[in-house]
């Protein structure tokens, strides 16, 4: 029976889930980058210190990245729709608190709580969408949601800068309140899903350890010279691995890290996300400082790279799971070439063309990191897998900014040379891994073939020995006993030995076995039945005359 194809359209519950996840992802990405250009305005309005002001953005990203593994597992345990709705509600309430914050410390506290809401939205939403859609449609739906999130990533700084200078920086948070409310209403109409094999309790120590590992790693990547964070991440990571091995219901199944496609796509997605953050920083800086454009003009011109980055998500959703790693390598290599061209390009047109090409390639790579990892893990553990992937991508996002400053030539400004080199090296590593895997598989084929030839070569000898033993055992038996033994022996010979048909006939004749096939015997019975009918009731009737 042919395998049924998935329905080309999503049902009502799947469409509600898509709307909720897309809108929630848009809110999370918008508030991640909307205040980057408005931080000086926020500091002047709240009379804050220069050291505490960056925590308005860093606190949000740190909370969102470090809590995502826990949030993904909470969705698997207690329901993805429930966690998505709770995350959207927390995100909307904290957005109101951010808009009403009278001082900088209260704003930072509200932003950390908002990051916790964002941590619940992303992994739980992606896992909910994976289960709400048919198996053949989940990747495309997820690609659409990620495309809208990519659009918010690019337009966030421009929109936040315009609102901060024309209206107020508080308008950025008021904008997300109705969007979060609409997403929560859509999520309540989606179908609930959870991991049926999960326990009823959360691994508390594993949750604390996982949060500490991601937080220390993120802080170390932002300040690479401070090795204390790296040592802390290593020690807490060792405790986390030990606890997960002993736990009966671990927060993260360590077998997930033995899934080679999952690990490759996660690492490559982290590299692509870091390069995307670097691109979003360098290109507007170049347009405003080197070309002398205003914020509004740079934002309008940057629409083309923004659209290319948003289209990358839907394109990633159309890639088959088996081709995700090779396509990821191709996207990273293309992105590396485009990033290098962006750095070396002369003129605004060349800069925007190279930036658009880089945004398209990195957008597909970033989308593949989420759609591809969801396709290579069990659907029951989708929340856990998406939480780990998003945590790694969020924690390593600051590496791109560090590489742009390190790649500056003589203090002339940020450069994309080092991000391009990292993308190219990652693409080369993926290609080498794919080639080694193919060579290993092809190298096993001749070995397996030789083993099969050796086994099949011993089959005739064993078959002849078996026939001889059975024949000797039935020499003095009557014909009624010898016939079934010979029939079974001949059936075994037909399967194992290339004997001739003439030898089969001689053995059957000697044992008195009917050589006619089942089809021929049934045809003979049918002819005999017709001969006994009213039409052929004569003594002269023969079977061959009734054909």
Secondary structure by P-SEA (a helix, b strand, c coil): cccccccccccaaaaaaaaaaaaaaaaaaaaacccccaaaaaaaaacccccccccccaaaaaaaaaaaaaaaaaaacccaaaaaaaaaaaaaaaaaaaaacccaaaaaaaaaaaaaaaaacaaaaaaaaaaacccccaaaaaaaaaaaaaaaaaaaaaaaaaaaaccccaaaaaaaaaaaaaaaaaaaabbbbcccccccccaaaaaaaaaaaaaaaaaaaaccccaaaaaaaaaaaaaaaaaaaaccccccccccccaaaaaaaaaaaaaaaaaaaaaaccaaaaacccccccaaaaaaaaaaaaaaaaaaaaaaaaccccaaaaaaaaaaaaaaaaaaaaaacccaaaaaaaaaaaaaaaaaaaaaaaaaaaaaccccaaaaaaaaaaaaaaaacaaaaaaaaaaccccccccaaaaaaaaaaaaaaaaaaaaaaaaaaaaaaaaaaaaaaaaaaaaaaaaaaaaaaaaaacccccaaaaaaaaaaaaaaaaacccccaaaaaaaaaaaccccccaaaaaaaaaaaaaaaccccccccccccccc
